[in-house]
């Protein structure tokens, strides 16, 4: 079921698996405030639906902001997710190596910051990510690429 769609990004929730799927928005300097708003909407839905599993699809996203701006925003969102009931975050990687380097760095910072409330794993396919999200949760581990 589509919970939210504004042409910039979309939230889709599958109640039987308790998976919220999000196609991540592009981040450009001009649209950074819109990207922030999209992440705020995502956070609201994770909290309101008590979502346990989150699929972040960054395969089509582009980042045209500084590494500092990107890290700050993603770190803030990730830390806010730690205040929810979320157990697992699966991320479909982007095709851009620079974005991947930044994303892995931020993931490492998030996992090192207490509390360690959820697991994060990176995937190259949606199918693998959904399969992992559908399994029962285990203790948090460092990000990896599958």
N, C-alpha and C positions, 0 to 999 in steps of 0.2 A: 504494500500500500504506500502510495506517495504521500508523505507528510508535509512536504514543502517543496516548492519549485518556483524559482523566480527568473529563470533564463540564465542566471549566473552560476547557480549550482542547485543540486537536487538532493533531498533526503528521502530515502526509501526504507521502510521498515517491514521486516518479515517477522510477524509475531510468533509463529511456531518455533523458529530458531533463535528468536530474540536477537536478531542482527539488524543493526542500522547501517545502511550503505550510503556513503557520501562520495560523490564525484567532486574532488577538491577544486576550488575555483583558481583561476589564474591570479597571480599577484603581480601587479604593476604599480609603479609609484602613483599613477593617477587613480587606480582602483583599489589602493590599499585599504581605505576606509570601508569599501564594499566587501572586501575579503574579510576584514575584521567582523563586520556585521554578519556575514555568512557563518563564521565560526561561532559567534555568539548564539545564533539561531540553532546551530548544531548542538551546542552545549545545553541550551534550554531543552531541546528534545531528548537528549541523553538523560538529563535529570528528570524531566516530566514522565518519561516512559520507563524509567529505571532500567535503561538498556545495559545489558551485560557484555555484549559483543558489538564491536564497531569495525566496519570495513571502510578504510580510507583509500580511495582510488586516485592516485596522483599520476596515473599513466598518461593522461592527456593534459595535465596542468603545466603551465609555464611560470617561471619566476623571473621577473624583471625588476627586482628591488635589490638593495644591497644585502650582503650576507648578514649584517648587523640587524637590519629591519626584519629579515626573514627569521633569523634565530629568535629575536625578541618575541615576535608574534606566535611562532610555533611553540616556543617554550611556555609562554603564558597559557596558551590553549591546552597544552599537554598537562601542565600543572593543575589547571582547572578541572581537567578530566579526572585527576586523582581524587577529587572531592566528590566523585559520583560513585555509583555501584558498579562501574565498568570493571570487567575482569580481563578482557582480551581486546587488543587492537591489532588488526591485520592491515598492512599497508601494501598496496600494489605499487611497485616502484615506477618511477618515471623513466623515460628514455634518455634524459639529460644527465650526464655524469656529474656536472657541477651541482645540480639540484640534489642528486643522491648523496654526494659528499656532505652537503649541508644538512640534509635530513638525518643521516646517520650520526653526525656530530650532536645534533639536538637530541636525538633519541638517547644517546649515551648520557648526556647531561640530565635528562629527565629520569632515566633509570637510576642514576646515582643520587638523585635528590629524594629524600624521604617525603612522604611514605611511598613505598613500592606497592602501589595498589593494583596495578594491572600489568599484564605481559604485552610486549610489542614484538611483532615479527613482520619481516618484509617478504613479499612474494612477487614472483614474476607473472603469475596468472591468477585470475579471479577464482577459478575452480579450486586451486590449492588453498587459497586464502579462506574460502567458504568452508572447505573441508576442515581446516584447522580450527576455525571459529566454532564449528558445530560440535567439536569434541569437548569433553569436560576440561575445565581449567586445571592447570598445574602451577607450581611456584614460578614467580617472575624469573626471566632469563634475559641475557643480553641480546640485542637485536641481531638478527642474522638474515641472510638472503637465501630463499629457497626457490 
